[in-house]
Amino acid sequence: MTRLLVHHVSADFPDSIDGDKTKAIARLVELAEPNFAQHVWSLNRRSPELSNFAVKAVISGLRPDCEIETEAFGRGSAIIYRAPPRGIFHACMLTDLGRKLAERIADGPRPDVLVGHKLTVEGLVVHEAARLLDLPFALSIQGDTDTKILGVRPDLRRRFAEAFHDAKVVFPFAPWSLERVEEQLGKRAGKTAILPCATDLDTSIAPRTDGTGLLSVFHLKSHRRKNLHGMVAAMRLLEAEGGAPRLDVIGGGSDTDRAACERVIKRSGRIHFLGAMAGEDVRQCMNRATALVLPSLRESFGIVFIEALFAGCPVIYPKGCAVDGFFDGAAFAIPVDARDPTAIAAAMQRAVAEEIAMKAELAEWQVSSEAVKFTRSVIGASFVAGLQHAIAVRGS
């Protein structure tokens, strides 16, 4: 029996052009593999030569052509598309990319559904391709990028709304991202399925109550977005009160990245960089820690928070992004205003003072139905069910 065919369009899929992209979408594709035949169109934007682009834009009546190059890789086709930076001709270029993608899809086996793995970028591509091919499509909502683009491009709100509401199913990574999108584009009538990012580490380690101190995990080149400055400011507040815990930071980076981070902490005796570690070593460090602290300034989801909870480590996360909306009222997950060092310091202090109670509640959560929602099997089943719904609705 021929399996249903799904075509994914993602700018965040590791491919032959850029193998260092996040693995979140790749994990979803992997989880859907037993149920569908799949092809990934992996997008990589490159800037055109701007003077030539400007001339072509004027000649075309401000509807410039999106030049593309494709090459095969293990999961499908890697695409380089040439479009200017800073969202110049954003909708125009992505719509033209959708037309070109439709032409290439039409040359092969007809898919049963298209999936765009971000509303404000891939969503415009897939919306156009699906229209031309008369196919159903689904969308992911990645809160960081999608809410940022929605905020800076009110002129494209109608286009984004059309894609958002025309999708047969929408997969927000977290509750907060759906709320923020619906505030601007209106409430969806169609199917929506909250779809947490899958982790490779979704079996539990029981919490231990002799924590060695606080822990943070991020690549050092991302220290600004991960808010190292805020964590340092909070630690200094606690040091001034005579009660700063130890804070270990796990994460690789270049010598330049490490030097930049060292300048931020200014030889603090309470903050230590441990370097890069293998996944299981990170997991064991989480299990020994008092709590994970990561008050990022921007975060679509933050798989590290779920990894920490499964490793028996409470978390301090940024209010209004990341995993916000999943753990309301849970003692072991503390939301903070990422731009308020006083709030971060108070959360750090609370995590140390209430470690035993927080970890007792976390141990109960680990064996609950709530924890099961973050396992690979349940996430994969939810994704598959959503795509099957999109196909069935189209065919009914």
N, C-alpha and C positions, 0 to 999 in steps of 0.2 A: 504494500500500500504506500502510495506517495505521501510523504509528509508535507504538511502546510509549510509554505515558504515565507519567511520574515526577512525584510530588508531593514537594517538599522542604519541610521545616519548619525554620526557622532564626531565631534571635534575633540573628544577626550578619550580616544581609543588608541592604545599603543600600536604602532604600525611600523612599516619598513622605513618611513621617513622620520618619525619621532617615536622612539621606543620607550621614552621616559614619562609618558603621560600617566595620569592616575588610573588605577585598575578597577574603579567602581563600575563602569559600564562593561568592561571586559568580564567581570564576575557575573553580571546579569546575563550576558550572552552565553556564558558557560552554563549557568543554571538552567537556561531554556533549551540547551542543546538536545536533551533526550526527547523533547516534544516537537521541535521544529527543525526544518532545514533553514539555514541562516546565511545571510551575506551582509557584511559590514562595509559601508561606504565611510571611510575614515578621513575626515576633513583636516586640512592643514593650510591655514591662511598665510600668504606671503604678500608683501607690499609690491605693487607694480612700480615702474619708473614713473614718478608722479607727473613730470612734464608731458610725457607722451600720453599718460592717462587723461590729463586735463584736456588735451587736444581732442582725443577720441570722445570724451564726454560731451564737449561742445558740438562736435560733428554729429553725434548721435542724438542730439536734442536732450541732453542730460539723462540719457538712458544707456550708460556705457555697458559694454559687453564684459562678462566675467570670464576671463581666460583660465582654462584648467588644464592640468596634466594628470594622468592616472597611471598607476602601476599596481600590479597584483601583489598581494601579500597573503599570508597564511589564512586569514579570516575573511578576505574579500578584496576590496580595491582601496588603495590609498590615493587620495586626491590632493593635489596642490591647487588651490584656487587663488587668483590674484585679485585682491581687493584692498583699497586704501585703509590706513589705520584710523583710529578714533571714530569709527562708525560713519565715516563719510560714504554716502550712497549705500548705507547699510541695507535697507530693504531692497533697493534696486539690484545690488550685486547678489544677494542671497536668493532673490526670486529668479534671476537669470541662472544662477547655479542650479536651482530646482528644475528649470527647463532642460538644462543640459543633462542633469541626472536622469530625468524622465526619458530622454532619448536613449541613454545607455541602458536603462532598465528595460526599455521596450525591445532591445536587441536580444534579451535573454529570456529565460523562463519567467512567466508572469508571477509576481509575488502575490500573496494573499493579504498582506498588510505591510505598511511602512511604519517605522518608529523613528521619531526625531527626539534625540536625547538632550534637548534644552528648548524651551519655548521661544526665546527671543533670538536665537541664532538658527539652529537646526530646524526649529519649528517652521520658520518661513520657507526653508528649502523644501521640507517634506509637504507642507501645505500646497505649494505650487505643483510639485511632482505628483501628488495624489490627485489633484484636480485634473491634471492633464491625462493621467492614466486611469481615472475613474476608480480609485482604490481607497479603502479606508486607511486611516492613519491614527497613531497613538503618539502621545508626547510625555516626556519626563519634565518635571519642574525642578531645576537646580536653583535653590533660593538665592545664593550669593550673586551669581551672574544675572539671573533673570530679573530679580528685583532691582539690581543696579541699572541694567539697561532700561527697564520700564521707567525708572526714575528720571533718567537723563534724556529719554526720547518720547516725551508726551505726544509729539507729532506723529508717531507710529502706533499710537495706542489702538486705533481702529484695526490696523493690520494684525497686531498681536492678539486682539480680542477675537478676530475671525478665526485665527488658527486655534486659539484656546477653546473656543466654543464648538468649532467644527470637528475637533478630535473626537473619536469614538470612545476613547478612554484616556485619562490623564493620570500620570504617576508622580505625585509630589514626593520628594525625598523626606519631607517632614511636615507636620501640621502647620507650623508657622509660615512656611513658604506658600502653601495653598491660601491661607488667610490673606497674606500680603498681596498675592496676585489677584484674588477675587475682589479685594478692596478697590483695585484699579480697573479691572476688566469685567466685573460683574460675576455673580454666582453662577456656576455651571449647572446645567440641567442634566448633562450626560454623566456617565459613570466616572467616578474618581476613586483611586485606590492608593492610599498612603503606602509608599514603598521604601522602607529604610535601606540604606546601602548595606550590602552583605560584607561580612568579614570572613577571613579564613580561620579565625579563632573564636568559634561560637560554642565551645564546650566550657563548662564552668570549673573554676578552682575556688574552693571555699575560702572566704576571707579569713585573715589572721589578724589578731588585735594588737600585735606588737610592732606596729608600723615604724619604719626607719626614718620617716619624714615625707615631705611632699615631693611629687614627681611631675615633670612636664615632658612631653614628647613632641618634637617637631624638627623638620629640617632647618638647619641654622640659616640658610639663605632666606627663609620665610619669617625671620624673627620679628620683623615689623608687623606683618599681618597677624602673626600669632601672639603679638602683644607682649614681647619680652620686657619692653619699657614699663608696661603696667604692672607686671609681676615684680620687677625690681623696685618700683615705687612702693608697692604694697609691702614688700619685705623690709624696706627701710622704715616704714611706719611701725612695723612690728619690732624691728631692732631698737627703735627709739623708745619703745615701751619695755624693752628688755626681754622679749619673748619670741624672737624670730626662729622658726623651725629651719631645718636644712631643706634646701630645694635642689634636687638633682635634675639635670636636663639631658635627655637622651636625644641624639640626632646627629647625623653626619653633616658634612659641609666642607667647603674648601678652606684653605688657610685664611683667605680673605674673609670668608663668612665667620670663621671662628674669631678672628681679630675684631670684626665689627661687634660681635656679641660680647667679647671681653671688654670692649670700650663701654658698652651699655651697663655692664654690672660693676665696672670700676673696682675690680679686685675685691669684691664682696667675699667675705669668708664663709658665707652661708649658702652661696650658690655655686654649684659645681657642674661642669660640662663633662659628660661621660662618653661622648662620641657616638658613633653609629653602632647598632647592635642587631643581631639576627632576631627574627620575630619571637622565637620561644624565649630568648634571653630577655627581651622587652617584657614579655608576659610574666616572667618570674620577678622582674623588678617591680612591675605593677602589683603583684601579689604581696610583695614585702613592704610596699609604700603605704603611708597613711592615707593619701588621696592624690588623685591626678588633678593638676591645675592647668587649665588651658583657656583663658578668657580671650579668645581670638576676637579681633576687630571685625573679621568677616569669616563666615564658615557656612557652606551649604548644608553639610551634615556633620562630618567629623567622625569617621569610623573609629578613631582612637578612643572615643568615649565609650562605645559599646565594647570594644576590646578590654578596656579597663574594668568595666562592670562584670564581664564574664571572668576576669582575672581576680575578682574579689576586691576591687579598688574603687572606693567612692570617687565621684567626679565633681569638679567645679567648672561650670560651662557658661558661655556668654548668653545672657538673656536676649531673646529676640532673634536668635539664629541657632545654627548647629542643631542640637537635639531638643531644642525648646518645644514644649507641647507633648513630649512623650512621657515626662516624669514629674508632672505637676503634683506637688505635695509629697514627693518622696524625700525622705531625710538624707538618703545617700547620693542625691544629685542636687547640687546647689547652684541655682542660676545667679549670675552677678551682672551688674552693669560694667561692661568691659572697659569703659572710659572713666571709671571711678576707682582709683587705687584704694580708697577707704573701704569700698564695698568688697574689693578683692581681698584686702587684708582681713576684714571681718570674716569672710568665708574661709580663709586659710586658718584663722584662729579657731573657728567653729569646728572645722574638720579635725583638728588636733584634739580639741577638748571633748568632742562627742564621738570619737573614733569607735568606741565599743558599741554604742547604740546604733550608729550609722551602719556599721558592718553587720550587726545582727539583723537589721532590716534588709540589708543587701543580700544576706544569705537566704532569707525567705523569698526575695524576688527572684533569685537565680533558679529556683525550682518551681516558679509560678508560670501560669499561662502567658503573662505579660512578657517574660523573658523569651519564651518560645517564638514570639513575633519577630525577634531579631536573628533567628537562626536561618541558615542558608536554605534549608528545605522549605520553610514556610515562606520566605521571601521569593524563592523560585516558583513555588506553587501559585503565589499571588500574582506574579508577573505573567506566568503562563495563562492563568485564568483571565486576566485582563485582556491579553492579546486574543484569546479565543472569543471573548465577548465582542471585541472590535470586529472580528471576522464574521461572527454570527449575526450581529446587528446589521452589518453591511449586506449580508446575504438574505436577510429575512424580508 
